[in-house]
Amino acid sequence: MTRSRRTEQTADTRQALVSAARRRFAEQGFAATGTEEIVADAQVTRGALYHHFRDKAELFRTVMEQVATEVAEKLVAGELARDADLPSDAWTQLRSGFQSLLDISTADSDFQRIVLIDGPAVLGGEAWDELVERHGYRLLSEWLERAIAEKSIAPVPVAPLTRLVAALLSEASIYTAGAADPDAARVEVGIVLDRLVRGLGRSGDDGDPADKPPVSADGYPPRLA
């Protein structure tokens, strides 16, 4: 067997395992899926599984990465297509994208179960944060910078703004996916999310946030030390 053919077979085996695991994880969840089911579906040996992946958790991480990448690409493509049909500013595109993410959180079963429900529980918050940073921070930061440049939102520091908005989106998605009634939660979260992000606008219902002093939880300006 030539080296190129061996490499091709290795890649095929890995992809078969990832595809089989993705179907099982999406349908049954991580805890209810056994490695024996995955290797049977992939038509490979258990030894092949452990040749490519240290354990079931590492295989799950690979699947979660694949699903998250697809969703990120889908969101970007959707907003670019929408902008081609109906040009809009960066802030409008962002707000539309936020709502699209919530739609995917309820409509895409792979994303809902693997990334939003099982992901944080199986791999922990650190793995989730890494995923958001890899697939969200750069694009979100670029769009926020454009919105500031277009004077659609207040000129606040982009780095902390990106992390805070990303955290808000992550929690909104996780809450929606894990709700007893995801469709109802999607509507409610969509309303709250848009009301919150509108506060960044320069001409929102509450005026320009940049012109107002920050307030504490009791509604008064914070006391200076």
Helices and strands as residue ranges (DSSP letters): H 3-28, H 35-42, H 46-52, H 56-85, H 90-107, H 109-110, I 111-118, H 119-123, H 125-132, I 133-137, H 138-149, H 158-178, H 182-198, G 209-211
